[in-house]
Amino acid sequence: MTRYAIDSDGVSRERLALAHDPAELRECAAQVAMATAGAMASTGDAGDVLRAELDRFRVVHAHALDAIADAATALADRLDRSTLEARSVELVVTAGFAGVTAGIAEALRDPASATVS
């Protein structure tokens, strides 16, 4: 029989490590956009080609950082759900075992009341 287990402590540690990443990535995206906008403004009238390339750089890199931030947020949410689901299963199984052991204890105290299935 194969047994699987979720390392909920390890998942929780990773979730905490990931907690601030989306905000930091979004801040990086904003900084890239601001720095590139400043560079575009400094090119002057003669820098149309450079301005177009800087705009393309800004769009691509700022959106990429936002996309990574969204992915990190989604991963963090999934880690939260996985941990909750694993703990929920553990509680259900523990409650089931508690019911079984209570029935066994009752049968041991009063063998006449025990039913045979």
C-alpha positions as CSV (number, residue, x, y, z in Angstrom):
1,M,0.0,0.0,0.0
2,T,1.4,3.4,-1.0
3,R,1.1,6.2,1.5
4,Y,1.3,9.8,0.6
5,A,1.7,12.7,3.0
6,I,1.8,16.4,2.7
7,D,4.6,18.1,4.6
8,S,2.3,20.8,6.0
9,D,5.1,22.4,8.0
10,G,7.3,22.6,5.0
11,V,4.5,24.0,2.9
12,S,3.7,26.6,5.5
13,R,7.4,27.6,5.6
14,E,7.5,28.0,1.8
15,R,4.3,29.9,1.9
16,L,5.7,32.4,4.4
17,A,8.9,32.7,2.3
18,L,6.7,33.5,-0.7
19,A,4.4,35.9,1.2
20,H,6.1,39.2,0.2
21,D,7.3,38.2,-3.3
22,P,4.2,39.4,-5.3
23,A,4.3,42.9,-3.7
24,E,8.1,43.1,-4.3
25,L,7.7,42.0,-7.9
26,R,4.9,44.6,-8.5
27,E,7.2,47.2,-7.0
28,C,10.0,46.2,-9.4
29,A,7.5,46.5,-12.3
30,A,6.6,50.0,-11.3
31,Q,10.3,50.9,-10.9
32,V,11.1,49.5,-14.4
33,A,8.2,51.5,-15.8
34,M,9.2,54.7,-14.1
35,A,12.9,54.4,-15.0
36,T,12.1,53.6,-18.6
37,A,9.7,56.5,-18.8
38,G,12.4,58.8,-17.6
39,A,14.8,57.5,-20.1
40,M,12.2,57.9,-22.9
41,A,11.7,61.5,-21.8
42,S,15.4,62.3,-22.0
43,T,15.9,61.1,-25.5
44,G,14.6,64.3,-27.0
45,D,13.1,64.9,-30.4
46,A,15.8,63.1,-32.3
47,G,15.5,59.8,-30.5
48,D,12.3,58.4,-32.0
49,V,13.8,54.9,-32.6
50,L,15.4,54.8,-29.2
51,R,12.2,56.0,-27.6
52,A,10.2,53.2,-29.4
53,E,12.7,50.6,-28.2
54,L,12.6,51.8,-24.7
55,D,8.8,51.8,-24.8
56,R,8.9,48.2,-26.0
57,F,11.3,47.3,-23.2
58,R,9.1,48.9,-20.6
59,V,6.0,47.2,-21.8
60,V,7.6,43.7,-22.0
61,H,9.5,43.8,-18.8
62,A,6.9,45.5,-16.6
63,H,4.2,43.1,-17.9
64,A,6.5,40.1,-17.3
65,L,7.2,41.2,-13.7
66,D,3.4,41.6,-13.2
67,A,2.8,38.2,-14.7
68,I,5.4,36.6,-12.3
69,A,3.7,38.4,-9.4
70,D,0.4,37.0,-10.4
71,A,1.9,33.5,-10.7
72,A,3.5,33.8,-7.2
73,T,0.1,34.9,-5.8
74,A,-1.6,32.0,-7.4
75,L,1.1,29.6,-6.0
76,A,0.7,31.0,-2.5
77,D,-3.1,30.6,-2.7
78,R,-2.7,27.0,-3.9
79,L,-0.2,26.3,-1.1
80,D,-2.7,27.7,1.4
81,R,-5.5,25.5,0.0
82,S,-3.3,22.4,-0.1
83,T,-2.4,22.8,3.6
84,L,-6.0,23.4,4.6
85,E,-7.2,20.4,2.6
86,A,-4.5,18.1,4.1
87,R,-5.4,19.3,7.7
88,S,-9.1,18.8,7.0
89,V,-8.5,15.2,5.9
90,E,-6.3,14.6,9.0
91,L,-9.2,15.8,11.2
92,V,-11.8,13.7,9.4
93,V,-9.6,10.6,9.7
94,T,-8.8,11.3,13.4
95,A,-12.5,11.7,14.1
96,G,-13.3,8.4,12.4
97,F,-10.6,6.6,14.4
98,A,-12.0,8.2,17.6
99,G,-15.4,6.8,16.8
100,V,-14.0,3.3,16.1
101,T,-11.9,3.2,19.2
102,A,-14.8,4.4,21.3
103,G,-16.9,1.5,20.0
104,I,-14.1,-0.9,20.7
105,A,-13.7,0.4,24.2
106,E,-17.5,0.1,24.8
107,A,-17.4,-3.5,23.5
108,L,-14.6,-4.4,25.8
109,R,-16.4,-3.1,28.8
110,D,-19.7,-4.8,28.0
111,P,-19.2,-7.8,25.8
112,A,-22.9,-8.7,25.9
113,S,-23.8,-5.4,24.1
114,A,-21.2,-5.9,21.3
115,T,-22.8,-6.7,18.0
116,V,-21.2,-9.0,15.4
117,S,-21.4,-7.8,11.8
